[in-house]
Amino acid sequence: MIRTSLLMMLLLSGTAGAAMADLAHRSKVQGIDLITYHSNVKDVVIVLGVLPAGDAMVESGNIAIPTLSGMMLDRGTKALDKFAISQKLDNVGAEISFQVGEQSLEVRAKCLKKDLPLIIETIAAELRTPALLAGEFNKAKQQFIGELEASAQNSSALASEAFGRAVFPQGHPNHPHTLKEYIAAAKSANLEEIKAFQAKYYGPAHMTLVVAGDVSDADTQTEIGKAFSGWSGGQDYLRPAKPAAAAAAAEISVPLADKPSVTMLLGQASGLRYSDPDSLALRLGTAILGRGFTGRLMSTVRDKEGLTYNIGANMGDDSIADGVWEISASFAPALLGKGVESTRREVAKWWQDGVTEQELAQRKQGVIGTYFVGLSTTLGLAETILVNAQRGYDLAWLDDYPKAVKALTRDQVNAAIKAHINPNALVLVEAGSLPASAK
């Protein structure tokens, strides 16, 4: 508590930023954008990395290949099988994992300072020389198909799919394929497609690597240089030439039997990337509308009217391409109609009247406090540095972000709401056991 309270006091007084920038170091090593950050935590090191090899990168090929490629990375290298790698990591208490998102392949690792060379060497081998064994590939396919089939009964997953397909046009990196398309693609995928995808998209050209904790800049650069020496290739992220326009108002029903609640999504394409001028102002306004228990939606739709246990507003999927503005909630089927009506009413009021000075002041303090609390752990620090790099910011933004939040005015926030949100052109998705009138 003492450390967190001190951190927040420094933040609110504007004196913490310079120290953060001073502790970070950015360099190019073997083509990789390497950011190291030395913190006071002893012995522990967090490694986070991303490169553009996510689901959207597949272009016209098999849409299951990016995810299957990522799933093959921890199943052995040409030098060591998966059991040998697992034993090496277990012996030192280290962890390495890979995950594929919309545009990125992400690597996460945790280790002790003394074992960082082993972790970097292993990550490099898994990315550069995966074994890609037929038996492991067949296991990965079955695992992926099983996960997809399970998602076909998940109301949140189906609502997200329907919403993304409605608000983003075909060809936009945030426009998802359907679960049925993924299942068919996974069944037909082969190893040659995996090899071709990795040859094209795996490389240092647009890779970012953050190493935070008890680290030395020079030693980390040396280990990265050795492990990734001679590696080449890689592609840039997909950046639409123009943002997605708000789609026409629509109501989409996704019936699912025997579900205790209905997932509701209401929103539109925001037309904004995180780094765009109005984005931060709209984020603050959106947080006032629907972040946490102090947001208007929770205080009204839940607390006053008792229509739901969970509702919130958010902006997302906008680190690289323009993203989404959405409200998510779950309602009992019998309360769905009233819940949607109440939500729309609160959005219209928020849009028409804007936010108050008191709401803005309180939300600024909460956003800044949350930011600092996130930076109080090595993992949170590394995640913040990494996402800032993906959004195109330099290290100074670590210091500048709280200042930018504090500088926002009520007029700026209300103008951003009016400029980018249209309450009359929202897409509504309802997924679950729908009442008869909603089907």
N, C-alpha and C positions, 0 to 999 in steps of 0.2 A: 504493500500500500504506500509506503514512504517513497519508493522509487517512482511509482506511477503518478502520485500526487505532485512530486517535484517536476516530473516531465511535463505535466499539464500546466503547471505554473509557469515554467519556462516558455512553453508554447504560447500561452495567452499573453505573456509579456513581450513576446517577439524576440527573445534572446537565445532560443535553442537552435535556430536554423543554421548559423554559421558553423557550429560544431559538427553538424550532420554532414555538411558539404566537405568539411575538412577531413572527415574520416573515410570518405569514399574516393575511389580511384578508378578511372575508366581508361581502358587501353585496347588496342587491336593486337590480338595474338593469334597467329596463324589464320587470320581472316575472321576470327570470332570477336564479337563485341563483348569484352570481358569487364565486369564491374566487381571490384572487391570492396568490402566494407568491414573495417576492423571495429568490433565492439568489445565491451568489457567482459562478456561471458567467457569463462575459462574453458579451454580445450574443445568446446563444441563448435562444429562448422556445419552450415547449411549450404547446399548447392542447388540452385534452381536454374533451369535453362529452357529456352524455347527456340524452335526454328519453324519456318513456314512449311508444314507438311501435314496440315489438317484435312478434314473431310472435304472442304470446299476446293482444295487444290486439285481434285481429281479430273477436272475439266470434263471431257466426254467419255472417259474410261469407266471402269467398274467402280461404283461408288463405295464399295466395301473395302477397297484396297488400302486407303490411308489408315483406317482403324486396325485392320489386320496386320499391316506393316508395323504399327506401334506395338501390337500385342506380341509380335515375334521377337522383340528386342531383348526381353529378359529370359528367353528360352535357349540361351547358349550362344557362344561365339565360335569362330572357326578354331580357336585355340582351346577353349574350355566349354564343357557342357554345362547345362543349367544347374546341375547338382554341385559341380565344383565351384561355380560362381556363388551359389547360395552358401556353401560351406565357408568360403573366404569371407563373405559378408557377416555371417553368423559368428565367426570366430572373433570378430572385432566389434560386434554390436552395431554394424552399419546397415543402412537401408538405401536401396535405389529402386525407383519406380518410374514408369512411363505412362503417359495418358495423352490421348488424341482428342483435340477439340475441333471447333469449326474451322479455324485457320492454322492452328499451331499443334505441333508435337511438343509436349512438355516433359522434362525430366526433373525429378526431385530426388535429392539424396541428403542423408544426414550421417555424420561420422564424427569421430574424435580428430583433433588436429593432427596427430601423428599418422592417422590413416588416410589423410586427404590424397596423397599420391596414389594409393591403391584405388580409391574411389574414382578419381579422374581417369586413371588408366582403364578401369573397368567400363566406365561410361563411354569412353572413346572407342573401346573395342566393340561394345554392343552397338554403337551407332555405325561404326565403319566396317566391321566384319562379322555381322550376325550369321549364325550357322544356317538358318533357314532350312531346317530339316523337314522332310515331307511329313513325318509322323507328328511333329510338333505343330506343323501348319494345319493338319487335319483336326487336331485338338483345339487349336485356336478358333477355327471355323465353327466347330460345334459349340464352343463356349459363347462365341459372338451371336450365333443364331439363337441359342437359348436365352441370352440376355434380351435380344430383340423380341422374341416371342413373349417373354415376361412383360416387356414394356407395352405390348399390344393390349394388355389388360390394366394398364396404369393410366388413370384418367388425367393426371398431370402431364405425362409424356404425350398423350394424344392431343390434349388441349394445346400444348406448346407447338406440336407439329402443325396442327391446323391453323393456329394463329400466325406462325412464321410464314407459312405458305400464302396466307391471305394478305399480310402487310408488306412482304418483300417480293419484288418481281422475280421471275425466272432469270437466273444468271447472277443475281445478287449473292454474295457469299453468305448472307444470313438466311437465304431461302432454303429451307430443309427439304430433303427427299422424304418420302413416306417410309414407314416401317416395312411395309410390304415390299417396296423397292429394295430396301436394304437386305431383307431376308433373301430375296431372289438373287441379289448380287453376291451375297456371302456364299450361297450355295454353289455358284458358278465360278468363284474366284480360284485362281491358280498361282503357283509359286513364281512363275515367270512374270506375272503382273506385279507381284511384290518386288522382285528384283529390279524391274524397270522403273517402278515408282521410287524406290530408294536411290537408284542411280541418278534420277533426275532431281529429286527434292531434298535428299539428305546431303548437307554440306555446310561449310562455315560461312558462306557469303552473307547470309542474313540471320545468323544465329546469335543469340544473346545469352550470356552465361553470368549469373550472379553468384559470388562466393562470399558469404557473410559469416562473421563470428570471430573466432580466435585465429585470424589469418594474417599472413604476410603477403603484401603485394608482390614482391620480387619472387618469393618462393612459389606462389600460385601461378604467376606468369611462366615460370620455368617449367612447372609440371604440365600446364596446358600446352606449352610449346612442344614439349617432348611427346605427349600423348596424341596430339592432333597434327603433328608434322606431316606435311605432304597431302593432307586432306584438301579436297577442292570441291567446287560445285555448290548447288543450292539455288533456290528461287526466292523472289521477293513475295511479300504478301499480296493478296488481291485487294486492290484499292479502286472501287467504282469511280468512273469518271464524273458521275453526278450522284447525289444522294437519292434514295428512294423517296418518291412523293407519297403523301398520305393517300391511302387507298380509299375508295368509296365506303361509306358505312355499310356494314354487313352483320348478319347474325348467323352463326354456324353452330349446329348441334352435332354432338358426337355421342350417340347413345351407347351406354355400357350397362349390362345387367348386373344386379346384385351389388351395387355400390352404395355405401351408407351416406355419401355426400357427392355433391356436384362441384367440379373444379370450374371456376369462371376466370376468364382472361378478358380484359377490356382495354383497348389501347390502339396504338398506331405506330407507324415508323416515325422516329423522331426527326429524321433528316439531318442529324448531327453526329459528328464524331466527338469523342471526349474532349479533344483539344480545340474544338471550334469555339468562337468567341462567346456565344450565348449558352454553351453547354453547362458551365458551372452554375450560372444563375438559374437555369431551368432545373438543375439537380437540387438546388436548395429549395426551390418552390415545390418540387415533387416530394421532397422529404417532409416538408410541412404538411402536404396533403396526406401522405401515407407511409411514413417510416416509423415503425415501432408503436408503442402504446401512447405516445404523445401526439401522433399524427391525427389529423382530422378524421380519417376513415375509421380508425380503431375506436376513437372516442365517441363517434356517432353511430356507425353501422353496428359495431360490436357492443360498446358499453351502454349507450343510451337506448338503442333499439333492440339489442339482443338477437341479431340476425345471424351472427357468425362468431366463430372463435378466432378466425385468422383472415386478415385482409391487409394489403399493403400496396404501395405504389413504388415503382422503380424505373430507372433507366439502365440499359445494359447493352451488351454486344456491340460496343462502340469504341473499343480501344483502337481498332485499325480501320474498319469501315463504319459508315453511319449505322446507328443502332435503333433501338426500340424504346418506346415509352409505354408502360403497361401497368395495369392494376390486376393483381391476382387475389383470389379469395376462394374459400370453399363454403358451400351452403348446404344445409339439409334440403332434400328435394322439395319439401313442402314450403320452404322459405325462399326458394330461388327467385321467384318473381319479385317479392318484396326486396330481396337483397340487391338485385340488379337495379331496381328502381331507386333505392336509397343511394347506391353507389353513383349512379348517373346524376342524381340530384346534387350530391356533394361535389362532383367534378364540375358541374355547371356553375355552382356557387363559387368555387375556387377560381374558375376561369373568369367569371364576370367581375367578382369583387377583388380578386387578388389576395395577397397575404398581408398581414398587419406588421407594423414595426416590432411589436412585442414578439410575435411568432418568429420573425426573422432573427431577432437578437438571440432568442432562446435556441433556435435551430443552429445558428452559427456556432454557439458555444458547444452544443452537442456534437456537431460534425467535427470540429477541431479537436475536441476531447477524444472522440473515437479514433481519429487519425493518430493522435499521440499514443493512445493505448495500444493500437496496432503496431506501432514502432517499438514498443517496450519489450517485445520478444524477438529473438533472432529470426525466426520463421516469418513473423509479420513484417519485419524490416526488409528481409530479402524479397518477399512478395510485393511490397510497395515499390521497391527499387525496380523490380522486373517489369511490373505493369506500367510504371512510368516510362521505362525505356520503350516498351511496345507502343505506347501512346505518342512517342516522338519527342518526349521531353528530355532535356539534359539534367544533370545532377542538381543543378540549382533549383529545380522545381520542388525538390524535397523541402527546401527552405521557403520557397515562394508560395506553395499551396496554401498554408494557413493564412498568409498575408492576403492572398487573393480572396479567400473566403471572407475574411474580416472586412475587406474593402467593398463587398457587394452592397448595393443599395436596394431598398424596397422597389423603387422605380425600375431598376434593371431586372429584378426578379419578375415583377408583374408584366413588364414588356416582353420578356422571354416567353412567359406562359402564353400570352396573347399571340405572339408571333409564330409559335411552333406547335401549339396544341389546338385542335379543332374538336370541340365536344360533339359536333354534329357529324363527324366523319370518323367515328370510332368503330373498330371491329370488335364484336362480342363473340366469344367462344364459350360454349357450355358443354362440358364432357362429364359423363357419369350416368347415373340412373335418373333420367330426366322425368319430370312430371308430364302427364299426357299433353298438356297445353304447350309444352316447350319442344316436343319432338317434331 
